[in-house]
Amino acid sequence: MRLAAKDRDTLSGARGEAAQLAMRLLVAVGEAQRASRMIDIAGAHVAAAFDNSQANHDFAQRLAAGGARVEVPTTLTACSTDTRSSTDAPALALIELYKGMGCEAELTCAPYYSRNEPGFGEQLAWCESSAVVYANSVLGARTNRYVEFLDMCAAITGRVPETGLHIAENRKAAVLCKLIDLPPKWLTADWFFQALGIFLGRRVGDAIPALGGLPASTSREQLRAFGSALATTGSVNMYHAIGLTPEAATQEAAFQGDAPGSVIEVRAADLSETAAGLTRNNGEPLQAVCLGAPHFSLDEFAELDRLLDGRRITSDICMIVATSRAVLAALEHAALSETLQHAGVKIVTDRCTYYCPAVDGCEGHVMTNSAKWAYYAPAALGVPVTFADLQSCVDSACSGHLVTGTEPWAGQ
């Protein structure tokens, strides 16, 4: 790689031992990927503060000892505990180490709700699959999927190798996805975007898909849900929704003038089978409802409140909703947090609820409206799962038993 003077200075140790280590790792990765140069980033979102091994602690302590400070605004992704009530001293200590390096402990998989959204074309170094897909696809920012501990190296140096989705020509679609004869009412339903993402992720692998046929009314929430599910079953860091996302005003724009490399047709039977396959239970009594993977937004909380319509969650069911601190603060400002908690909703921050250790109350048969949660939780937590739309989740939580037989994908 052709290194700029400031990169060579960092590599020589001029900015301290931690920055030198970070630059050395970035250069090694860049050379392995045949990058021609390093580029500046405007921000980072890092996973290094998730306490899942001794290596996380060792790396953080080495950075701190070497005088590490982040060069760009840097947020921490969701961690392994809810820090508002946690007694997990090692996990809390790890977060404090990164705060001491200048990281913002937002502790969310949805950093775009915690600070100003990145602008179109802005270069980033973000971790977390759903956040990366959202940034690239819905916002038009540019980031590869950065893994620990490379994400923190980017934050410390403010630099990344110019590879992958940082380069415009690498962002063109390769696969055209067509919706064939689907019931019109499906195209506005939230479950549809979840099932569609799971189905296409399995089909496209690591190729960038361009999806045609979505209505102009498709919301950012629905695009976010689609991207999250897409990245759950596929190694996908970006997609285009033709006529909706910023780099796909037309099919020609999405493919940058090229013809599609292949075409995938999506039919009703495909999505019905996919949605039904996300339910994996043996008829056990329902014990919990888990929402918020990715973290719930203000709009989703408002919809939850509307569907509750004054009802309370039965004492037999634990409804858990994961969100960010920023969204919780907004809920509290609007007095909606108190309303929801009075109805029996348990709001969790800082963590993902499908990771071990399980959140208190998340035992036994669990219902969710998140395809990502339904996909990961049976293996991660060992729980049986039912996938459903938000309406069914709320009705089940309020009735005290699983409300089934009305799955919207079962009939056309």
C-alpha positions in Angstrom: 0.0 0.0 0.0 0.9 3.6 -0.6 0.9 5.0 3.0 0.4 8.7 3.6 2.9 10.6 5.8 0.5 10.5 8.8 0.1 6.7 8.4 3.9 6.2 8.3 4.2 8.4 11.4 1.6 6.4 13.3 3.3 3.2 12.2 6.7 4.4 13.5 5.2 5.0 16.9 4.9 8.8 16.8 1.3 8.6 18.2 2.1 6.1 20.8 2.2 2.3 21.2 -1.5 1.6 21.0 -1.9 3.6 17.8 1.2 1.9 16.4 -0.3 -1.5 17.1 -3.6 -0.4 15.5 -2.0 0.8 12.4 0.2 -2.2 12.0 -2.9 -4.5 12.1 -4.8 -2.3 9.6 -1.9 -2.2 7.2 -1.5 -6.0 7.4 -5.2 -6.5 6.6 -5.1 -3.9 3.8 -2.1 -5.6 2.2 -3.8 -9.0 2.4 -6.8 -7.4 0.7 -4.6 -5.7 -1.9 -5.7 -2.2 -0.9 -3.9 0.6 -2.6 -4.2 3.1 0.2 -5.7 4.1 3.5 -8.7 6.5 3.8 -10.2 8.7 6.5 -13.3 7.6 8.3 -15.9 9.9 9.9 -16.9 7.5 12.7 -16.8 4.0 14.2 -19.1 1.6 15.9 -17.2 -1.1 17.7 -17.9 -4.5 19.3 -14.8 -4.9 21.4 -16.6 -4.1 24.7 -18.7 -7.2 24.4 -17.4 -9.5 27.2 -17.3 -12.9 25.5 -13.7 -14.0 26.2 -10.5 -13.2 28.0 -9.1 -11.9 24.7 -11.5 -8.9 25.0 -10.0 -7.9 28.3 -6.4 -8.6 27.2 -6.8 -6.4 24.1 -8.5 -3.6 25.9 -5.9 -3.5 28.7 -3.0 -3.5 26.1 -4.7 -0.6 24.3 -5.2 1.3 27.5 -1.6 0.7 28.6 -0.4 2.0 25.3 -2.3 5.3 25.7 -5.1 4.6 23.2 -7.6 7.4 22.3 -10.1 7.2 19.6 -9.6 9.6 16.7 -13.2 9.8 15.5 -16.6 9.7 17.2 -17.0 6.0 18.3 -19.9 4.2 19.8 -20.0 0.8 21.5 -22.4 -1.8 20.3 -24.7 -3.8 22.5 -22.8 -5.6 25.3 -23.3 -8.7 27.4 -25.3 -7.2 30.2 -27.9 -4.5 31.1 -25.5 -2.0 32.8 -28.4 -0.2 34.6 -28.8 -3.2 37.0 -25.8 -5.4 36.3 -23.5 -6.8 39.0 -21.2 -8.4 36.3 -18.0 -6.6 37.4 -15.8 -7.9 34.5 -18.3 -6.8 31.9 -18.7 -3.4 33.5 -14.9 -3.0 33.9 -14.4 -3.7 30.2 -16.9 -1.0 29.2 -15.1 1.5 31.5 -11.8 0.7 29.8 -13.3 1.7 26.4 -15.0 4.8 27.9 -11.5 5.8 29.1 -10.3 5.7 25.5 -13.0 8.1 24.4 -15.7 5.7 23.3 -19.4 6.6 23.8 -21.2 3.8 25.8 -24.4 3.9 23.7 -24.4 0.1 23.9 -26.8 -0.5 21.0 -26.9 -2.4 17.8 -28.8 0.7 16.3 -26.3 3.6 16.7 -28.2 5.6 14.1 -30.8 6.3 16.7 -28.3 7.5 19.3 -26.6 10.3 17.3 -27.0 12.0 14.0 -27.3 9.6 11.1 -24.2 9.3 8.9 -24.6 11.2 5.6 -24.6 9.8 2.1 -21.2 8.7 1.0 -19.7 9.1 4.5 -16.9 6.6 5.2 -17.3 4.6 8.4 -16.0 1.6 10.3 -19.0 -0.1 11.8 -19.5 -3.5 13.3 -22.8 -5.4 13.8 -24.5 -6.9 10.8 -27.8 -5.1 10.9 -26.2 -1.7 11.5 -23.7 -2.3 8.6 -26.5 -3.2 6.2 -28.6 -0.2 7.3 -25.8 2.2 6.9 -24.8 1.0 3.5 -28.3 0.4 2.1 -30.7 2.8 3.7 -28.4 5.7 4.4 -25.9 5.3 1.6 -22.9 5.6 3.9 -19.9 3.3 3.2 -18.6 0.7 5.5 -17.4 -2.9 5.4 -18.5 -5.2 8.3 -15.7 -4.6 10.8 -15.0 -7.3 13.3 -13.4 -7.0 16.7 -10.7 -5.9 17.1 -10.2 -4.3 13.8 -13.1 -1.9 14.4 -11.2 -0.4 17.4 -8.0 -0.1 15.4 -10.0 2.0 12.9 -11.4 4.1 15.7 -8.0 4.8 17.1 -6.3 5.7 13.8 -9.3 7.2 12.1 -8.2 5.3 9.0 -9.1 2.1 7.1 -7.8 0.3 4.0 -9.8 1.4 0.9 -11.4 -2.0 0.1 -14.8 -3.6 -0.3 -17.8 -1.3 0.1 -15.6 1.8 0.7 -15.2 1.8 -3.2 -18.1 2.9 -5.3 -17.8 0.2 -8.0 -17.9 -2.6 -5.4 -21.4 -1.4 -4.3 -23.2 -2.4 -7.5 -25.8 -5.1 -7.4 -25.1 -8.6 -8.7 -28.4 -10.3 -8.3 -31.9 -9.1 -9.3 -34.7 -10.2 -7.0 -38.2 -10.2 -8.4 -41.4 -10.5 -6.4 -43.8 -12.7 -8.4 -47.6 -12.6 -7.9 -47.5 -11.9 -4.2 -50.7 -10.9 -2.4 -50.7 -7.0 -2.4 -51.5 -6.9 1.3 -48.3 -8.8 2.1 -46.2 -6.0 0.7 -47.1 -3.6 3.5 -46.9 -6.2 6.3 -43.9 -6.1 8.7 -43.6 -9.9 8.9 -43.2 -10.0 5.1 -39.9 -8.0 5.2 -38.6 -10.3 7.9 -39.4 -13.5 6.0 -38.2 -12.0 2.7 -34.8 -11.2 4.3 -34.4 -14.7 5.7 -35.3 -16.3 2.4 -33.1 -14.1 0.2 -30.1 -14.3 2.6 -30.0 -18.0 2.0 -30.1 -17.6 -1.7 -27.7 -14.7 -2.4 -24.8 -15.6 -0.1 -22.4 -12.7 -0.1 -23.7 -11.1 -3.3 -25.3 -7.7 -3.3 -29.0 -8.1 -4.2 -31.3 -5.5 -5.9 -34.9 -6.0 -4.9 -37.6 -4.7 -7.2 -41.4 -4.4 -6.7 -41.6 -2.9 -3.2 -44.3 -0.2 -2.8 -43.3 3.5 -2.5 -44.9 3.5 1.0 -42.2 1.1 2.3 -40.9 2.6 5.6 -37.3 2.8 6.9 -38.4 0.5 9.7 -39.4 -2.1 7.1 -36.2 -1.7 5.1 -34.3 -2.0 8.4 -36.1 -5.3 9.2 -35.4 -6.7 5.8 -31.7 -5.9 6.0 -31.4 -7.3 9.5 -33.0 -10.6 8.4 -31.0 -10.6 5.1 -27.7 -10.4 7.1 -28.8 -13.2 9.5 -28.8 -15.9 6.9 -26.5 -14.4 4.3 -23.1 -12.8 4.4 -24.7 -9.6 3.0 -23.5 -6.1 4.0 -25.6 -4.2 1.5 -28.7 -4.4 -0.7 -30.5 -2.1 -3.1 -34.3 -1.6 -3.1 -35.1 -0.2 -6.5 -36.8 3.1 -6.3 -36.3 3.4 -2.6 -32.7 3.3 -1.4 -30.3 6.1 -2.3 -28.1 4.3 -4.8 -30.9 2.5 -6.6 -33.2 5.2 -8.1 -33.5 2.8 -11.1 -32.5 -0.8 -11.8 -29.8 0.6 -14.1 -28.4 2.7 -11.2 -28.4 -0.3 -8.8 -26.4 -2.4 -11.3 -24.2 0.6 -12.4 -25.2 0.0 -16.0 -24.4 -3.7 -16.0 -26.9 -6.5 -16.6 -27.8 -8.6 -13.5 -25.6 -11.6 -13.0 -28.5 -13.7 -12.0 -32.2 -13.4 -11.2 -34.1 -14.8 -8.2 -37.8 -15.0 -8.3 -39.7 -14.8 -5.0 -43.1 -16.4 -4.8 -45.7 -16.7 -2.1 -44.9 -20.3 -1.3 -41.3 -19.4 -0.7 -42.2 -16.8 1.9 -45.0 -18.9 3.5 -42.5 -21.7 4.0 -39.8 -19.4 5.3 -42.1 -17.7 7.8 -43.5 -21.0 9.1 -40.0 -22.4 9.4 -39.0 -19.7 11.9 -41.3 -21.3 14.4 -39.6 -24.1 16.3 -41.6 -25.3 19.3 -43.3 -28.5 20.5 -46.5 -27.0 21.8 -45.1 -25.9 25.2 -47.1 -23.2 27.1 -45.9 -19.7 26.1 -43.8 -18.0 28.8 -42.3 -14.9 27.2 -42.4 -12.5 24.4 -39.1 -10.9 23.2 -39.0 -7.9 20.9 -36.2 -5.6 19.8 -33.7 -7.4 17.6 -32.4 -5.0 16.3 -33.2 -2.6 19.2 -36.7 -1.1 19.2 -37.2 2.4 17.8 -39.5 5.1 19.0 -41.9 4.3 16.1 -42.0 0.7 17.1 -42.7 1.6 20.7 -45.5 3.8 19.6 -47.0 0.9 17.6 -46.6 -1.4 20.6 -48.6 1.1 22.7 -51.3 1.4 20.0 -51.7 -2.4 19.8 -51.9 -2.7 23.6 -54.7 -0.2 23.6 -54.9 0.0 27.4 -54.5 -3.7 28.0 -52.1 -5.2 30.4 -49.6 -8.1 29.9 -50.9 -11.1 31.9 -48.8 -12.1 34.9 -48.2 -15.5 33.3 -46.2 -13.9 30.4 -43.0 -11.8 30.5 -42.8 -9.3 27.6 -39.3 -8.0 27.2 -38.3 -5.2 24.7 -34.7 -4.4 24.1 -33.8 -0.9 23.1 -31.0 1.8 23.3 -30.4 4.3 26.0 -31.2 7.1 23.6 -34.6 5.7 22.7 -35.4 5.0 26.3 -34.6 8.6 27.2 -36.9 9.8 24.5 -39.6 7.4 25.8 -39.2 8.7 29.3 -39.4 12.3 28.0 -42.7 11.5 26.3 -44.0 9.7 29.4 -44.5 6.6 27.2 -42.0 4.5 29.2 -44.1 4.7 32.3 -47.3 3.8 30.3 -45.7 0.7 28.8 -44.1 -0.4 32.1 -47.4 0.0 33.9 -48.9 -2.3 31.2 -46.3 -4.9 32.2 -43.7 -4.3 29.5 -40.1 -4.9 30.7 -37.7 -2.6 28.9 -34.1 -3.8 28.6 -31.1 -1.7 27.4 -27.5 -2.2 26.5 -27.7 -5.8 25.3 -29.1 -8.3 22.8 -31.7 -10.7 24.4 -30.8 -13.7 22.2 -27.3 -14.0 23.7 -26.4 -15.8 26.9 -26.8 -15.3 29.7 -30.5 -15.1 29.1 -32.4 -12.1 30.3 -34.5 -12.8 33.5 -37.9 -13.9 32.4 -36.7 -15.2 29.0 -37.2 -18.9 29.7 -39.3 -21.6 28.2 -41.3 -21.0 25.1 -40.7 -17.5 23.6 -42.6 -15.6 21.0 -41.0 -12.9 18.8 -41.7 -10.7 15.8 -38.0 -10.6 14.9 -36.8 -13.1 12.4 -33.2 -12.6 13.6 -34.3 -13.5 17.2 -36.2 -16.5 16.0 -33.3 -17.7 14.0 -30.6 -17.4 16.6 -32.3 -18.0 20.0 -33.1 -21.7 19.8 -29.4 -22.5 19.5 -28.1 -19.6 21.6 -30.5 -19.9 24.5 -32.0 -23.4 24.0 -35.5 -22.1 24.0 -38.4 -23.1 21.7 -39.6 -20.1 19.6 -42.7 -19.0 17.8 -42.4 -16.3 15.1 -45.4 -14.1 14.5 -46.3 -10.5 13.7 -46.4 -7.8 16.4 -50.2 -8.0 16.7 -50.1 -11.7 17.5 -47.3 -11.1 20.0 -49.3 -8.5 21.8 -52.5 -10.5 21.8 -50.7 -13.6 23.1 -49.0 -11.6 25.9 -52.3 -10.1 27.0 -54.3 -13.3 26.8 -51.7 -15.5 28.6 -51.5 -18.1 25.9 -50.3 -18.5 22.4 -52.6 -16.9 19.8 -52.3 -19.0 16.7 -54.3 -20.0 13.7 -54.3 -16.6 12.1 -50.8 -16.4 10.7 -51.0 -13.9 7.9 -48.7 -15.9 5.6 -50.9 -19.0 5.8 -53.5 -17.6 3.5 -53.4 -15.4 0.4 
